[in-house]
């Protein structure tokens, strides 16, 4: 072999008689072909794909495995689907010397579709006439990307792979696809099954050990030749084409000695500066980065991030932009990160080149624009919130945090005596008679409770013992009876006859629009015509009697209610997550103590039969009411949705929760629910809008943006819950909405600007062409016409008239 010809700088190694450098891909592909595994070699240009194909076919021939090498550029692109498929089969026929006349067979089956004809040919002709394994190499598959009908071709290959499970003869047939494309490019119709078969074979750059044979052609002593090769590889990174071209030039110059500076100068004069415009490999990379880029700004900005290396850019197989960059050859994967392939590419495609391609820098969103976007989204969201549209979601978030907060221990100061289903069965009465209630009071009073609250209406006579009960109620200063104001459904219920207003509390409970109790109604202004004349709720009344000498104060100027040193501030119609809630009377947000064991509970019969400990009653608040589900004095609470069978809370237990909240606030200084003022809520929401805007501004990758948004929401929820744990209810839904909405808005603005940038680039290229034509003294329209004419002449096949003249001259 002539050493001067060992380098290959175009075409296959075998065609030029050059030296073939084996790599790991050789062994990988050969093994896959032996095992009849479908494979693909999809890499940038001039990486040695075609040479690998020829070498593998040669090895397979030694093992009696038939190989068919199809170069799709041989078929061309200016033809019909019928011509393309038939041309494919004639190549197969010519390679295998089949007995079947392919043209006649194809025409005889025109009643079938193209894909079915193709697969039928493989089954009925090829695999019948050829009994050995067959590997079909399809090279230059990227030429099919401009054809509209080749989805069917790759779908047929996919079918041949799947059919192996049903038809054994197909197991002898395998395909190897080779070209500059990604698997996702092959079947482009999104409605069809993607091309997801085959095993990838990676062609990587030469290592020094692999490239050592190239040193033999440099015409230098062995050690010097290998040192020069190291300097070459430092520039090329082992890229097959760039390495062999540099080695070829060194060999042609015939110098007896080379220094590192000489190699650097050679690289500069061969690839850098104006020479970069003349190298076909660099032109391919340039076109991939510009003309063929699926997203011009995305490709160039991602490449710029990789090149500058300020932050590592991870490789993602599903990323169209990153896959395109790898396919261009300008970057490669290293430890799951992307880096520029070699210093030559880094020098040619530098920041100056980026600036020349895009003289107008990529227009980024300014800080002011980001803040303005976040402000508009915030105001819009808060405007929607003000209409009450988001209240339902806020209340559900409130319920969830109430459930997550955990239960407190049962309040030892309160005892509930409930009328249970067991009591109803044993006593055989409802409502409880006056005699039974009078006996119950007498039993409890023996244990000296501070106050007893009766959450059972006694406006009607229930014999026996009604008069005796009324006398007991009228004379006792520790029993609090109940009445009820009218509502939209029920008429008012008066207290027991003859009981003073100071010994009565109303039992009214307010519910939200979803029928859940979240508020504690403390005070109401009695109507003049109402039979219920007390201003205090049952829970507040029993607490005031429990505390004894403490006198409540009401400030009409500030709308505050004070017991001792504890100030109760009324719930407003827009407090927390509420919007336009009916806040009549004096309400506070109910701070539940527990979902199940807020207070100790016993049954009526337990008291009547002396089955309770006196300490449970002594100096305690005792509330008497129904706990039996059949009586239906039940209410939904924030815990209901999280309990089995949507469990509700009895009214008397709810009254105990309310009394416990008031008592804990006064005695234990337990914090009542508090709320941020409007300006703090605005800043809170706007702050999260700014977070969402800046994330979308800085993070262009959708996966990373989604991860960042998920993390931001986790922080938002965590902060909201931490404040809720401290009895502060702040809005959660508007910040969540603006967090997402501002990200979408900024991304949409970026895409719009990207389209505008592309238009600017197009206009810039036209301006450049016009200037160039003016300098040459030509009209731009004439140049365009000439280019179109040249393209047509190079791509349209010969006409029939030409064929006719050839035949005539031959005759």
C-alpha positions in Angstrom: 0.0 0.0 0.0 1.3 3.5 -0.9 1.6 5.4 2.3 0.7 8.7 0.5 -2.8 7.3 0.0 -3.6 5.9 3.4 -5.8 8.9 4.4 -9.4 9.2 3.5 -10.9 12.7 3.4 -14.1 11.9 1.4 -16.2 8.8 0.7 -15.5 5.4 2.1 -12.1 4.2 3.1 -12.5 1.2 0.9 -13.2 3.2 -2.2 -10.1 5.3 -1.8 -7.8 2.5 -0.7 -7.1 4.2 2.6 -6.4 2.7 6.0 -9.3 1.6 8.0 -9.4 2.4 11.7 -11.3 -0.1 13.8 -13.4 1.2 16.7 -15.7 -0.3 19.3 -18.6 0.3 16.9 -17.2 -2.2 14.5 -17.5 -5.0 17.0 -20.9 -3.8 18.3 -22.4 -3.6 14.8 -21.0 -7.0 13.7 -22.4 -8.7 16.8 -25.8 -7.2 16.2 -25.8 -8.3 12.5 -24.8 -11.8 13.5 -27.6 -11.9 16.0 -30.0 -10.5 13.3 -30.8 -7.5 15.5 -32.2 -4.4 13.8 -29.8 -1.6 14.3 -29.1 2.0 13.4 -26.0 4.2 13.1 -27.3 7.8 13.2 -24.4 10.3 13.5 -23.0 13.5 12.0 -21.4 13.5 8.6 -17.9 12.2 7.9 -17.7 10.1 11.0 -17.0 6.9 9.0 -20.6 5.5 8.8 -20.3 4.3 5.2 -16.9 2.8 5.8 -18.2 1.0 8.8 -21.0 -0.4 6.7 -18.7 -1.7 4.0 -16.3 -3.3 6.5 -19.2 -5.0 8.3 -20.6 -6.3 5.1 -17.1 -7.7 4.2 -16.9 -9.5 7.6 -20.5 -10.9 7.2 -19.6 -12.3 3.7 -16.8 -14.3 5.3 -19.5 -15.9 7.6 -21.9 -16.7 4.7 -24.3 -13.9 5.7 -25.7 -12.1 2.7 -25.5 -8.3 2.8 -27.3 -5.7 0.7 -25.9 -2.2 0.7 -28.4 0.4 -0.5 -27.2 4.0 -0.9 -30.5 6.0 -1.1 -28.7 8.9 -2.9 -28.7 6.4 -5.8 -32.5 6.6 -6.0 -32.7 10.4 -6.0 -35.5 12.5 -4.8 -37.2 13.8 -7.9 -39.4 10.7 -8.4 -42.7 9.2 -7.5 -43.3 6.8 -4.6 -43.8 4.0 -7.2 -40.5 4.7 -8.8 -38.7 5.0 -5.5 -39.9 1.7 -4.1 -39.3 -0.1 -7.4 -35.8 1.4 -7.6 -35.1 0.0 -4.1 -36.1 -3.5 -5.1 -34.0 -3.4 -8.3 -30.9 -2.7 -6.2 -31.8 -5.7 -4.0 -32.4 -7.9 -7.1 -29.1 -6.8 -8.6 -27.1 -7.5 -5.4 -28.6 -11.0 -4.8 -29.0 -12.0 -8.5 -32.6 -13.1 -7.8 -34.4 -15.3 -10.3 -37.5 -13.3 -10.1 -38.0 -10.4 -12.5 -38.6 -7.6 -9.9 -40.3 -5.3 -12.4 -42.8 -7.9 -13.6 -43.5 -9.0 -10.1 -44.0 -5.4 -8.9 -46.4 -4.7 -11.8 -48.3 -7.9 -11.2 -49.1 -6.8 -7.7 -50.2 -3.2 -8.4 -53.6 -4.0 -6.8 -51.8 -3.9 -3.5 -50.5 -0.8 -1.6 -46.9 0.1 -1.7 -46.1 -1.0 1.8 -47.9 -4.3 1.5 -46.1 -5.0 -1.8 -42.7 -4.2 -0.2 -43.3 -6.5 2.8 -44.8 -9.2 0.5 -41.7 -9.0 -1.7 -39.4 -9.7 1.2 -41.6 -12.7 2.3 -42.5 -14.3 -1.0 -39.4 -13.5 -3.1 -36.3 -12.5 -1.2 -36.6 -14.9 1.8 -37.7 -17.8 -0.5 -34.8 -17.5 -3.0 -32.2 -16.7 -0.3 -32.0 -19.3 2.5 -29.2 -17.7 4.4 -29.5 -14.7 6.8 -29.8 -11.4 5.0 -28.7 -8.0 6.4 -29.9 -4.9 4.5 -27.8 -1.8 5.1 -29.8 1.4 4.1 -27.3 4.3 3.9 -28.0 8.0 3.6 -31.4 7.7 5.1 -31.5 11.5 5.7 -32.3 11.9 1.9 -35.8 10.6 2.8 -36.5 13.5 5.1 -37.5 15.6 2.1 -39.8 12.9 0.7 -43.5 12.9 1.7 -44.1 9.1 1.2 -41.2 7.4 3.1 -43.1 7.2 6.4 -44.6 4.0 4.9 -41.1 2.6 4.2 -40.0 2.9 7.8 -43.4 1.6 8.9 -42.8 -1.4 6.7 -39.4 -2.0 8.4 -41.1 -1.8 11.7 -43.7 -4.3 10.5 -41.0 -6.8 9.4 -39.5 -6.5 12.9 -42.8 -7.1 14.7 -43.7 -10.0 12.3 -40.8 -12.0 13.5 -43.0 -13.3 16.4 -45.5 -14.8 13.9 -43.5 -15.7 10.8 -40.2 -17.5 11.4 -38.7 -16.7 8.0 -38.6 -13.0 8.9 -36.0 -13.9 11.7 -33.4 -14.3 8.9 -33.9 -10.7 7.8 -32.5 -7.6 9.6 -31.9 -4.0 8.7 -29.2 -1.5 9.6 -30.2 2.2 9.1 -27.4 4.7 8.5 -27.4 8.4 8.1 -27.7 11.9 9.6 -31.0 11.7 11.4 -32.7 10.8 14.6 -35.2 7.9 15.1 -37.9 10.5 15.6 -37.3 11.9 12.1 -38.1 8.7 10.3 -41.8 8.5 10.9 -43.0 12.1 11.1 -46.7 11.6 11.1 -47.7 12.1 14.8 -50.8 9.9 14.3 -48.7 6.9 13.5 -46.6 4.6 15.7 -43.1 6.1 16.0 -40.0 4.3 14.8 -39.0 2.8 18.1 -37.3 -0.4 17.2 -33.6 -1.3 16.8 -30.5 -0.9 18.8 -28.3 2.2 18.6 -24.6 1.9 17.6 -22.5 4.9 18.6 -19.6 6.0 16.4 -17.3 8.0 18.6 -14.1 9.9 17.7 -10.7 8.2 17.5 -8.7 7.6 20.6 -4.9 8.0 20.3 -4.5 4.2 20.4 -7.0 3.7 17.7 -5.5 6.5 15.5 -1.8 5.3 15.8 -1.8 3.6 12.3 -2.4 7.1 10.9 1.1 8.2 12.2 2.7 5.7 9.8 1.8 7.9 6.8 3.3 11.2 8.1 6.7 10.4 6.7 8.4 10.9 10.1 10.3 8.7 12.5 7.9 6.7 14.7 8.3 8.7 17.9 8.1 12.0 16.1 5.1 10.9 14.0 3.2 9.8 17.1 4.0 13.2 18.8 2.7 15.0 15.8 -0.4 12.8 15.8 -1.0 13.8 19.5 -0.8 17.5 18.5 -3.3 16.8 15.7 -5.7 15.0 18.0 -5.5 17.8 20.5 -7.1 20.0 17.8 -9.5 17.5 16.2 -10.5 15.6 19.3 -10.2 12.4 17.2 -12.8 13.5 14.6 -12.2 11.0 11.7 -12.5 13.5 8.9 -10.6 16.4 10.5 -7.9 14.1 11.8 -7.3 12.5 8.4 -7.4 15.7 6.5 -4.7 17.3 8.8 -2.6 14.2 8.6 -2.9 14.2 4.8 -1.8 17.8 4.5 1.2 17.1 6.9 2.1 14.1 4.8 1.9 16.1 1.5 4.2 18.9 2.7 7.1 16.4 3.2 8.7 18.3 6.0 11.3 16.4 8.0 10.5 18.1 11.3 7.3 19.4 12.9 6.8 21.5 16.0 3.6 22.1 17.9 3.6 25.7 16.5 3.8 24.3 13.0 0.7 22.1 13.6 -1.1 25.1 15.2 -0.3 27.2 12.2 -1.4 24.5 9.8 -4.8 24.2 11.6 -5.2 27.9 11.4 -4.5 28.1 7.6 -6.6 25.0 6.9 -9.8 25.5 9.0 -9.9 28.9 10.6 -10.7 32.3 9.2 -11.7 32.5 5.6 -10.7 28.9 5.1 -13.6 27.7 7.3 -16.0 28.7 4.5 -14.3 26.3 2.1 -14.2 23.1 4.2 -17.2 20.9 3.4 -17.4 19.5 7.0 -17.4 22.9 8.6 -20.0 23.9 6.0 -22.2 21.0 7.0 -22.0 22.0 10.7 -22.7 25.6 9.8 -25.8 24.6 7.8 -27.0 22.4 10.7 -26.7 25.3 13.1 -28.5 27.8 10.9 -30.4 26.7 7.8 -31.5 23.3 9.1 -32.0 24.3 12.7 -35.5 23.3 13.9 -35.4 26.3 16.3 -32.8 28.8 15.3 -32.7 30.7 18.6 -33.0 27.6 20.7 -30.2 25.8 18.9 -27.8 28.8 19.0 -28.5 29.8 22.6 -28.1 26.2 23.8 -24.8 25.9 21.8 -23.7 29.2 23.3 -24.4 27.9 26.8 -22.4 24.7 26.1 -19.5 26.6 24.5 -19.2 29.2 27.3 -19.4 26.4 30.0 -20.7 28.8 32.7 -23.1 26.0 33.7 -23.1 22.4 32.6 -25.8 21.5 30.1 -27.1 18.0 30.5 -27.8 15.7 27.6 -31.4 14.8 27.0 -32.4 12.2 24.4 -35.9 13.7 24.2 -34.7 17.2 23.6 -35.1 18.2 19.9 -32.6 21.0 20.2 -29.9 18.9 21.9 -30.4 16.0 19.6 -30.0 18.3 16.6 -26.8 19.8 18.1 -25.3 16.3 18.5 -26.4 15.4 15.0 -24.6 18.4 13.6 -21.4 17.1 15.2 -20.6 20.4 16.9 -21.1 18.9 20.4 -20.7 15.5 21.9 -21.8 13.8 25.1 -19.3 13.4 28.0 -20.5 12.0 31.3 -24.1 12.8 30.6 -23.1 16.4 29.8 -22.7 18.2 26.5 -19.4 19.8 25.4 -18.0 21.3 22.2 -16.6 18.4 20.1 -13.1 19.7 19.5 -11.1 23.0 19.6 -11.4 23.4 15.8 -15.2 23.7 16.1 -14.8 25.9 19.2 -12.6 28.3 17.2 -14.7 28.4 14.1 -18.1 28.6 15.8 -17.1 31.1 18.4 -18.9 34.1 19.9 -17.8 36.3 17.0 -19.4 33.8 14.6 -22.6 33.8 16.6 -22.6 37.6 16.5 -22.1 37.6 12.8 -24.9 35.2 12.2 -27.2 37.2 14.5 -25.8 40.8 14.4 -28.8 41.9 16.4 -28.3 40.1 19.8 -31.1 37.9 21.0 -33.5 40.2 22.5 -34.1 39.2 26.1 -36.9 40.2 28.4 -35.7 43.0 30.5 -36.2 43.0 34.3 -38.8 45.8 33.9 -40.8 43.7 31.4 -40.7 40.7 33.7 -41.9 42.8 36.6 -44.6 44.4 34.5 -45.9 41.0 33.3 -46.0 39.7 36.9 -47.8 42.8 38.0 -50.5 42.6 35.3 -51.0 38.8 36.0 -51.2 39.6 39.7 -53.8 42.3 39.3 -55.9 40.2 37.0 -55.8 37.2 39.3 -56.7 39.3 42.4 -59.5 40.9 40.4 -60.9 37.4 39.6 -60.4 36.5 43.3 -62.4 39.6 44.3 -65.4 38.2 42.4 -65.4 35.2 44.7 -64.5 32.7 41.9 -61.5 31.3 43.8 -63.2 31.1 47.2 -64.2 27.4 46.8 -60.6 26.4 46.1 -59.3 28.5 49.0 -61.7 26.8 51.4 -60.7 23.4 50.2 -57.0 24.4 50.9 -58.1 25.5 54.3 -59.7 22.2 55.0 -56.6 20.3 53.9 -54.3 22.3 56.1 -56.7 21.9 59.0 -56.5 18.1 58.5 -52.7 18.2 58.2 -52.2 20.3 61.3 -52.9 17.4 63.7 -55.1 17.2 66.8 -54.7 18.7 70.2 -55.4 16.8 73.4 -59.0 16.8 74.6 -60.0 19.9 76.5 -60.2 18.7 80.2 -62.5 21.7 81.1 -65.4 20.6 79.0 -67.6 17.5 79.2 -70.3 16.5 76.6 -73.3 14.5 77.8 -74.7 13.1 74.6 -78.0 11.5 73.8 -76.8 8.5 72.0 -78.6 5.8 70.0 -78.0 3.6 73.1 -79.9 6.1 75.2 -82.8 6.3 72.8 -83.2 2.6 72.9 -82.9 2.3 76.6 -85.1 5.3 77.5 -87.5 4.8 74.7 -88.2 8.5 74.3 -87.3 11.5 72.2 -87.4 14.3 72.9 -86.3 13.5 76.4 -89.1 14.2 78.8 -89.0 17.0 81.4 -88.7 14.4 84.1 -85.6 12.8 82.5 -83.9 16.1 81.9 -84.7 17.3 85.5 -83.2 14.0 86.9 -80.1 14.5 84.6 -79.6 18.0 85.9 -79.9 16.8 89.5 -77.4 14.1 89.0 -74.9 16.5 87.4 -75.4 19.2 90.0 -74.4 16.7 92.7 -70.8 16.8 91.2 -70.7 20.6 91.2 -70.1 21.7 87.6 -69.5 25.4 87.1 -72.0 25.6 84.3 -74.3 23.4 82.3 -75.4 24.2 78.8 -78.5 22.5 77.5 -78.3 22.2 73.7 -81.8 20.8 73.5 -84.8 23.0 72.7 -87.5 23.1 75.4 -90.0 25.5 73.9 -92.8 22.9 73.9 -94.1 20.7 76.6 -92.7 17.2 76.8 -94.4 15.3 79.6 -94.1 13.9 82.1 -92.3 16.5 84.3 -92.4 19.6 82.1 -93.4 22.0 84.8 -90.9 20.6 87.2 -88.1 21.0 84.6 -89.1 24.6 83.9 -89.0 25.4 87.6 -85.5 23.9 87.8 -84.3 25.9 84.8 -85.8 29.2 86.1 -84.2 28.8 89.6 -80.8 27.6 88.6 -78.0 30.1 88.0 -75.7 27.5 86.5 -77.9 26.1 83.7 -77.8 27.8 80.3 -80.8 27.1 78.0 -80.9 27.6 74.2 -82.9 29.4 71.7 -82.6 30.0 67.9 -83.0 32.9 65.6 -84.9 32.4 62.4 -83.1 31.6 59.1 -84.2 31.1 55.5 -85.6 27.7 56.3 -86.7 27.6 59.9 -88.7 29.8 62.1 -87.2 31.1 65.4 -87.2 28.9 68.4 -87.8 30.6 71.8 -86.0 29.6 75.0 -87.8 27.8 77.8 -90.6 29.9 79.3 -89.7 32.1 82.2 -85.9 31.7 81.8 -84.0 35.1 82.0 -81.9 36.2 78.9 -78.7 36.0 81.0 -79.3 32.3 81.3 -79.9 31.7 77.5 -77.5 31.4 74.6 -78.4 31.0 70.9 -77.5 27.8 69.1 -77.3 29.2 65.6 -74.4 27.8 63.5 -73.3 29.4 60.2 -72.1 27.3 57.3 -70.3 28.2 54.1 -71.7 27.7 50.6 -70.4 24.1 50.6 -72.4 23.4 53.8 -69.2 23.2 56.0 -68.8 24.9 59.4 -65.7 27.0 59.5 -66.9 30.0 61.5 -67.7 30.6 65.2 -70.7 33.0 65.6 -70.3 34.7 69.0 -72.7 37.6 69.0 -75.9 38.7 67.3 -78.1 41.7 67.7 -81.6 40.4 68.6 -84.5 41.6 66.6 -87.2 43.3 68.5 -89.9 40.8 67.3 -87.8 37.7 67.8 -88.6 35.4 70.8 -84.9 34.7 71.0 -83.6 37.8 72.8 -80.1 36.9 73.9 -77.0 38.4 72.2 -74.6 35.6 73.2 -74.0 32.2 71.6 -74.3 29.1 73.8 -70.6 28.6 73.6 -69.8 32.2 74.6 -72.5 32.2 77.4 -71.2 29.0 79.1 -67.6 30.4 78.9 -68.6 33.7 80.6 -70.4 31.8 83.3 -67.4 29.5 83.7 -65.0 32.5 84.1 -67.3 34.1 86.7 -66.5 37.7 87.4 -65.0 38.5 84.0 -67.2 41.1 82.3 -67.0 41.3 78.5 -66.5 44.6 76.7 -67.5 45.6 73.3 -65.9 48.5 71.4 -68.3 49.8 68.7 -65.6 52.2 67.4 -63.2 49.4 66.5 -65.7 46.6 66.3 -63.8 44.5 68.8 -65.0 42.3 71.6 -62.8 41.8 74.7 -62.9 39.2 77.5 -60.2 39.9 80.1 -57.1 40.9 78.2 -58.1 38.9 75.1 -59.3 40.9 72.2 -61.5 39.2 69.6 -61.5 40.8 66.1 -64.5 40.1 63.9 -64.2 38.2 60.7 -64.6 40.5 57.7 -66.3 39.5 54.5 -62.9 39.3 52.8 -60.7 37.8 55.5 -58.2 35.1 54.5 -59.6 33.1 51.6 -63.2 34.5 51.9 -64.7 36.9 49.5 -68.1 38.5 50.1 -69.0 36.0 52.8 -72.0 36.8 55.0 -70.2 38.1 58.1 -73.3 39.3 60.0 -73.1 39.5 63.8 -69.7 38.9 65.3 -67.9 35.9 63.9 -64.4 34.5 64.2 -62.8 31.7 62.2 -63.3 28.5 64.1 -60.1 26.9 65.2 -61.0 23.2 65.6 -59.3 21.4 68.5 -59.7 17.9 67.0 -61.6 15.9 64.5 -62.7 13.2 67.1 -61.6 13.8 70.7 -62.0 17.6 71.3 -63.6 16.9 74.6 -64.6 14.0 76.8 -68.0 12.5 75.9 -70.4 10.4 78.0 -73.9 9.1 77.5 -77.1 10.3 79.3 -77.6 6.8 80.8 -74.0 6.8 82.1 -74.9 9.9 84.2 -78.3 8.6 85.3 -76.7 5.3 86.4 -73.8 6.9 88.1 -71.2 5.5 85.7 -69.0 8.6 85.5 -66.2 9.9 87.7 -67.2 13.0 89.7 -63.9 14.7 88.7 -65.1 14.7 85.1 -67.9 17.1 86.1 -66.5 19.1 89.1 -65.8 22.7 88.1 -66.2 21.9 84.4 -68.4 23.1 81.6 -71.0 20.4 80.8 -72.9 20.5 77.5 -76.0 18.3 77.0 -77.2 17.6 73.5 -77.9 14.9 70.9 -75.1 12.8 69.5 -77.3 10.1 67.9 -77.2 10.1 64.1 -80.9 9.3 63.9 -81.8 12.7 65.4 -79.8 14.4 62.5 -78.3 17.3 64.5 -75.1 16.9 62.5 -72.8 19.2 60.6 -70.1 19.0 58.0 -66.6 20.1 59.2 -63.2 20.5 57.5 -62.5 17.0 58.5 -65.6 15.4 57.0 -64.2 14.9 53.5 -61.2 13.0 54.9 -63.3 10.7 57.1 -65.0 7.4 56.2 -68.6 7.8 55.0 -68.2 11.6 55.1 -68.6 11.6 58.9 -70.4 14.7 60.4 -70.0 16.3 63.8 -72.9 16.5 66.3 -74.1 20.0 67.1 -73.4 19.7 70.8 -69.8 18.6 70.0 -69.5 21.6 67.7 -70.7 23.9 70.5 -68.0 22.3 72.7 -65.3 23.1 70.0 -66.5 26.7 69.9 -66.5 27.0 73.7 -63.1 25.4 73.9 -61.7 27.9 71.4 -63.0 30.9 73.3 -61.8 29.5 76.7 -58.4 28.7 75.3 -58.0 32.2 73.9 -58.9 33.8 77.2 -57.3 31.5 79.7 -54.4 29.9 77.8 -53.7 32.9 75.4 -54.0 30.6 72.5 -53.8 32.6 69.3 -57.0 33.3 67.4 -56.9 33.1 63.6 -55.5 36.3 62.1 -55.2 37.6 58.6 -52.9 39.7 56.5 -54.1 43.2 55.4 -54.9 43.7 51.8 -51.5 45.3 50.9 -49.6 42.3 52.4 -51.7 39.9 50.5 -51.0 41.8 47.3 -47.2 41.8 47.9 -47.4 38.1 48.8 -49.2 37.3 45.5 -47.0 39.6 43.4 -43.9 38.1 44.9 -44.8 34.7 43.6 -45.7 36.2 40.3 -42.2 37.6 40.1 -40.8 34.2 41.0 -42.7 32.5 38.2 -41.7 35.2 35.7 -38.0 35.1 36.5 -38.0 31.3 36.4 -39.4 31.3 32.9 -37.0 34.1 32.0 -33.9 32.2 33.1 -34.9 28.6 32.5 -35.8 27.8 28.9 -35.9 24.0 29.2 -39.5 22.9 29.8 -38.6 19.9 31.9 -36.3 22.0 34.2 -38.9 24.8 34.3 -41.6 22.3 35.3 -39.3 20.9 38.1 -38.5 24.5 39.3 -42.2 25.3 39.4 -43.0 22.2 41.3 -40.2 23.1 43.8 -41.5 26.6 44.0 -45.1 25.4 44.7 -43.7 23.1 47.4 -42.1 26.1 49.1 -45.3 28.2 48.7 -47.4 25.4 50.2 -44.8 24.9 53.0 -44.8 28.6 54.0 -48.6 28.8 53.8 -48.9 25.8 56.1 -46.2 27.1 58.5 -48.2 30.3 58.9 -51.5 28.3 59.2 -49.9 26.4 62.0 -49.4 29.7 63.7 -53.1 30.5 63.1 -52.5 32.8 60.2 -54.7 32.0 57.1 -53.3 33.5 54.0 -54.4 33.0 50.4 -52.8 30.0 48.6 -54.7 29.8 45.3 -53.9 33.2 43.8 -50.1 32.8 44.4 -50.3 29.3 42.8 -52.2 30.7 39.8 -49.8 33.6 39.2 -46.8 31.3 39.7 -47.9 29.3 36.7 -49.6 32.1 34.7 -46.6 34.4 34.7 -44.3 31.5 33.5 -46.7 30.8 30.6 -46.9 34.5 29.8 -43.2 35.0 29.8 -42.7 31.9 27.7 -45.3 33.0 25.2 -43.7 36.5 25.0 -40.4 34.8 24.4 -41.8 32.7 21.6 -43.4 35.8 20.0 -40.1 37.6 20.2 -38.3 34.6 18.7 -40.6 34.7 15.7 -39.9 38.4 15.3 -36.2 37.7 15.6 -36.4 35.1 12.8 -38.1 37.6 10.6 -35.3 40.1 11.3 -32.7 37.5 10.4 -34.5 36.7 7.1 -34.6 40.4 6.2 -30.9 40.7 7.2 -30.0 37.8 4.9 -31.9 39.4 2.1 -30.1 42.7 2.7 -26.8 40.9 2.6 -27.6 39.2 -0.7 -28.7 42.5 -2.1 -25.5 44.3 -1.0 -23.4 41.4 -2.4 -25.2 41.6 -5.8 -24.7 45.4 -5.9 -21.0 45.0 -5.3 -20.9 42.5 -8.2 -22.8 44.8 -10.4 -25.8 42.4 -10.7 -29.5 42.6 -10.0 -30.7 40.4 -7.1 -33.6 39.0 -9.2 -31.2 37.9 -11.9 -29.0 36.1 -9.3 -32.1 34.3 -7.8 -33.3 33.2 -11.3 -29.9 31.9 -12.1 -29.7 29.9 -8.9 -33.2 28.4 -9.5 -32.2 27.4 -13.0 -29.0 25.7 -11.8 -31.0 23.8 -9.2 -33.5 22.6 -11.8 -30.8 21.5 -14.2 -29.0 19.5 -11.5 -32.1 17.8 -10.1 -34.5 17.1 -13.0 -33.8 13.6 -14.6 -33.0 13.4 -18.4 -36.0 13.8 -20.8 -37.3 11.2 -23.2 -36.1 13.3 -26.1 -32.5 12.9 -25.0 -33.0 9.1 -24.8 -34.4 9.1 -28.3 -31.4 11.0 -29.7 -29.1 8.6 -28.0 -30.8 5.6 -29.6 -30.8 7.3 -33.0 -27.1 8.0 -32.9 -26.4 4.5 -31.8 -28.3 3.0 -34.7 
